[in-house]
């Protein structure tokens, strides 16, 4: 058994060395090898650690601001969220026949106690935590636009992007989130929302959310999630782990049969890098869990074999193309 483990570790090291070569074309073979045995992925991770980037990257990962905190908690300072690097997790998740994970670097965080504008925007790779007047908090991911209502502090519009809401519940005065034209009403809640060009995704960690109150309303309780791919599409329900709702704060991106164009948008939102899927692969779907960090080359070298694609510089952006060089 020891000899077998040593052989696996040696083969993992060879894969890491091979992928450094820009002409490497063995992504399909590598993906097959990773799928064969959970020990292969574990060994591959250890081999990547030897690449010496992980220590520096992890030192920049901020503390997951929402963990163990609730609506109404206050930040440690007036301007910046205090953070320390978390203990590294060895937990990997399986999906679409193979485990998928990459370590992710988070953008800068800022805490805003008072807003001088009714519109709050974050750039890709940037995070903001807003303390609202009613005691609720909104944590904005990168590439997000949130609008506040001048006359109603319990009404906000997530025009685009992603945010985690920690709401102070009031039965007599419900908190309302407009995700585009979609109405979401809290029922004592911590929940995550994505809104982008008609796409809406809601996942509930605590309490409940009412999707489109009225004759066709859908109640989402803790552990429930809903995805609507376009404005006119029917919403699809799924289950979500309450512990991982809003996990993008700690660099973890989770997917359940999601097309690659959505994955590309999330990578852009969380890293600040422009990512563009090549025509023909944008609707291929992925299930799994990703975490992201390091330089673009380091991050994409890990994403490529796991997503079945590779990344190539394209001006100021990165293009996502089939790993084997041909369209599906």
N, C-alpha and C positions, 0 to 999 in steps of 0.2 A: 504494500500500500504506500510506503514511503517513497519507493522508486517511482510508482505511478504519479504521486503528487509532484515529485521533482521533475518528471517528464512534462507534466502539464504546465508547471511554472516556466520551464525552459521554452516550451512552445509559445506560451503567452508572451515571453520576452521577445521571441523572434517576430511575432506579429507586430508588436509595438515598434521594433526597429524597422520592419518592412514598411509600415505605414508612413514613416518619415520621408520616404522616397516619393517625390512628386509624380513619378511615373508609375507608382504602385497601382495595379489593376486587379488586385485580388479581393475586392470588397465582398463579393458574393461568397467566396470560399471562407473568408473570415467570419461572415455572418452565420454560415452553416456550422462552423466550428463552435462559435459561441452558443448556438442553439443546442448542441449535442449534450451538454452536461452543465449543471449549475456551477460545478467546480471550475469550468473553463472561464466563466465570466468573473468569478472570484479571483482566479489567478491573473486574468487580464487586468483587473483593477489594481492588484498589487504591483504588476509590472508597470502600469501607468504611474503609480506613486513614485517609482524609481526615476521617472522623467523629471523630477525635482521641481515641477511647477505647482503641485498641489499645495505645498506648505505656504507659499507666498499668496496663492489665490485665496485659500481658506482664511488667511489672516485678514482679508478685506471683507468677509461676509458679515453683514450686520445682524444683530440680534433680531429674531422674529418678533416684531413689536407687539403683535396681538396675542402671543402665547401667554396664557395665564392671566390676561387682563380683560377687563370688561368695559362696556360703555361707561364713560364718566371718569375713568382712570386718567391721570394726568401724566404728561411726559416728564422726564427727569430734568430737562432744562427748557428754557423758553425758546431756544433756537434749533437745537440739534437733539435727536434721539440718541441717548447713550447706547452703545452696543459693545458686545464682546463676541469673539468667534465661538460658535457652539462646538460641542464635541462632535467629532466626525462620525457620521452614521455609516455602518456597513450594511444597511438594509437596501436591498435591490428588489425591484418589482418586475413581475413577468407580464407580458402582454403581446398579443399577435404572434405567439409561438416563441418569443424570445424576451429576455430581460432587456429593459431599456433604461439607461441612466447616463447622465453626464453631469459634471460638477459645474455650478453656475455662479457667476459673479453678479452681485446686485449693484444697481446704481446708487447714487447719493440720496440720502434721506433728508427731509427738512420737516420741521413742525411749524405749523402756522396757527397761532392762537387767535388772531383777528384777521379778517379778510377785508381789504380795502376795495376789492373788486367783486362783482357777482359771478365772475367766471374765473375758475382756477384751472390751469393747464400744467401738465407735466410733459417734459420732453422724453422721447424714448430713452430708457435706461435710468430715468429719474423717478424718485418716489416722494410723496408728500403725505403727511398725516394732518388732517384738519379736525380741530376741536370745535364743534358747532355750539351755538348759543344754548341749545336745549339740553346739552350734556352728551349728545351723541358724537361719535367719531366716524370719520370716513378716511380710509387709507387708500390713496390713489397709486395705482401702478403706473409705469411709464406710458407715454403716448396717450394720455387720458385727458378729457375735457369734462369738467363738472360745472354746472350752473346752479346758483342758489337763487331762490325766490326772494325778492325784496320784502314782500309783505307776509310771507309764510315761512318761518324757519324750519318747518317740518316738511317742506317740499323741495326736492332737488331733482335736477335732470342730469343723468349720465349721458351726455351727448355722444361720446365715443370713448372706447377704452375699457378699463377694468378697475373695479374698486371693491374693497371690503367694507361693509357697513356694520358698525356696532351701535345699535339703536337703543336709546332710552325709551322704553315702551310707555305709551299712555293710551288707555282704551278710549278716552274721550277726544283724543287728538292724534289720530294715526299718522305715522311717518310714511311719506309716499316718495318712491323713486320712479321717475319717468326714464325708462331705457328707450330712447327714441320716442316712439309713440306708444310704447307698451307701459302699462301702469302696474307697479308692484307696491303692495301695501304690507307693512310689517305687522307682526303679531307677537312682539317681544323677542327681538331677533338679532342674531349675528349671521350675515349672509354675504355671499360674493356674487357680483354681477359683471358680466361682459356685455357690451353693446357696440356693434360695429356694422354699419350699412345694412340694417335690418336683422342681423344676427343678434340673438339674445341668449345668454346662458346664465342660469341662476342656480346656486348651490347653497343649502341652508345648514349652518353648523349648530344653531340654537334657536329655539322658538319656532316661528312659522312665518311664511310669506304667502300672500294671496296674489296669484298671477291673474291680471285682468279681472278685477272684481266685477261681478254681474252674473248674468244668466249662465255664462260658460266659464266661470272662474275656476281656477285650479289651486288647491291648497297644497303648499309644500311644507312639510314638517321637517324637523331636524333629521338629516341623513337623506333627504330627498333633493333631487336636482332636476332641472328642466333645460332642454336645449331646443332652440328654434333657429334653423339655418338661414332663413330669409324672412322678410316681413310677411309674406303670404303663406309660408310653410306651416304645417301643423306642428305644435310643440311635441317633443318626445321626452318622456320621463325616464329617469334612471336613478340608481342609488349612488350616494356619495358618502365617503368616510367623513364623519364630522371632524375628525382630528386633522384632516388634510384640506378642509375648505380654506381658501386663501393662502395655501402653502407656497404660492409664488413669492411671498415675503421672505421665505428662507431659501429661495432658489430652486424650488421643486415645481415642475410643470407636469400636470397629469392629463392623460387623454384616454378617451374611450371611443374608438372608431371615428376619429376626427380627421378631416382631409388635411393634406400637407399645406395647403395655402393658409389654413388657420394656424397650423404649427409655425409656419414662417412668420406670420404676424405676431405671434406670441414671442418668438425669438427676438424680433425687432423691438417689441415693447419692453422686454426684460433686459436686453443687452445694449440697446442703443445702436445696433448694427442693422443696416438695410439688408433684408434677405428676400430674394425673389425666386419662387419656384419656376422652372422652365415650363413652357406650355406643353401640356400633355401629361404632366405628373401632378398637377396641383390638386386633383381630386382623389389621388390615391390616399388611402386611409391608414391611420396609425393608432394603435392602442398601447399604452405603456406609461411609464413615469420617467421624466427627464429632470436632471438638475444641471445648471450651466455655470462655468467660470473659466478664467484664463484668457489668453490671447485668442483672437479669432481662429488662428491655425490650430491651436490646441483644442478649443471647443469643437470646431467642425470636424477635426480628425476623429473625435469620439462620436459625434452625432452621425457621421456618414454611414458607418457600417451598421449602426443600430436602426436607422431609418431606411436603409436601403438606397441611400443617395450619396453623392459627394458634392462638395462645395467648391466653387471656383470664383476668384475675384472677377468682378465685372464693373470696372470703374470704381465708384465709391461704394458700390453694393457688393453683395455676395449672391451668386446664382446657385440654386439648388438643382442639380441635374442627376439623371439616373446613374447609379454606381457603375453600371456596365457600359455606359456611354451611349446607349440606345434608348429610345422612348419606349414605354410599356405598350 
